[in-house]
């Protein structure tokens, strides 16, 4: 198929060249950026750039269609008219600005995620306040915008000097010539729209090669269209009864009693009390720390000494040494923690429709007589947090900026007022300001003589990495190390102040990360980038203990409930890891497309193309080595993910459908 540019299409030729040059520069820059991680074999690199070029042409076809339609429809007598000039100059300026904006936006996105645009970028369009402010605090935004405008004007100047505008306006190209020239672009767009998905770029086992082969703008719109992935439509399945039967056997073998054994349900009775121990009901303050990777801790080999508080707590708590996050975003961590569920493909349930009235850990606390509170230093409208927590029985304490809760949600919302704030950035108040609010609300709860469960979501360990000056020896805004050290400092100050409170003796503190600071890696799922620390502090009558059992985020609260000696009904997937046999220990890791089960240093990974890949994992160098497919392991992996998705889709996670 030959693509031609008759005289009337000269300007289009200029835009195509500009787009391809910028795309090539971005691809080469990202290659250099992660050169050590990329598969540099001749054919692999060649395929990366060939596939990338094809995706660039596909992207260009969608860009060109509006102008091609205009060129086909406008009569020859209007060529060069005021209308023609306005449409042409405006159209060229607009698409050029979009391309430059995408070009620079991809660099900031790659810096954060080491990926092309995905559904995270789509979400960022919704939460413009936090995102724009964060970009402005992290980068010289006025300079960037001015630079893009100048580049657009420069492009117009260069194209004009090359005579492209003149050729376009003085052309006498006939309709048939225009039609013949336009047809290839229409055909490419049609084929692309019907048959080419973004996953077609995933030709390699090396994730970086796959990401380099993609086109940023194409990836963005692919994510916009496909940010939910129904499990049964895309992934390997087994018969529904078989999947539920396996999960039921897991829980009955652990001593749980199914409440309705014949139903497709995991709702069951869990008994943790024995004849000696009595159940206790301490207050619980759970701190979900933003982006706290395990490798930030000296306990796990970091030599920078940026987490002295957490390293001390590792020796004075119930410390989980071998625990993994289920995903790579805060909302995925919240899903894992509150629903105690393996990661479902696509968006986190926190951001999906019909996510209220679910059986969460909050329901267990409610049955034991607790009040439940969600604390966030920003406005909890971000990432749908207020709707999710408020719709599942939590009171909201956040930095409200005018975004109101859905009127159908019955909850109490308390604002973090201006006079309670000493420092604030794009994402919210600094951690210490948030903890001061937690302390204040805990004092009120203590006076009411009702036990409380607080879910506290921090924000300071997030780009732009700014925090109050003078608190630590690393200047604010200079990088991740400073943000981690301030996060650690704030936890220390919070615990020191809490120890002075009358409610401290009867309060358990739980600290765990939502996800790691980076999910980037060369493998399908980069396992080491899911390793996070977790601590249970101030447990009554319990000695410090380091747990090396393989565990998941979803197991933390079921393990805590066991420490309290609670008997309760549960719809949670997580288990008390202290009772799990070594042969049964496992953890769940995933991103929005890949779903993995790690066990005994082997990992099964399911993807949205209906594939299952089996690997052995070397914890020393983090390498994955392909292994012959283990059918039994594959069925176990499928069972967890298929049942999790089925329960969400069928309403089986709802309180009323237990």
Helices and strands as residue ranges (DSSP letters): G 7-9, H 10-33, H 42-73, G 76-78, H 82-113, H 119-126, H 128-138, H 141-161, H 164-170, H 175-195, G 198-201, H 207-213, H 216-225, H 231-234, H 240-253, E 257-258, E 268-270, E 283-289, G 294-296, G 298-300, H 308-313, E 318-324, H 330-339, G 349-351, H 361-367, E 371-376, G 382-384, H 385-390, E 395-398, E 413-415, G 418-420, E 424-425, E 428-429, H 431-448, E 452-457, H 480-498, G 504-506, E 507-513, G 527-530, E 531-537, E 545-547, E 551-552, G 553-555, H 556-563, E 568-570, G 577-579, G 582-584, E 587-590, E 595-599, E 602-606, E 612-618, E 623-626, H 631-650, G 655-657
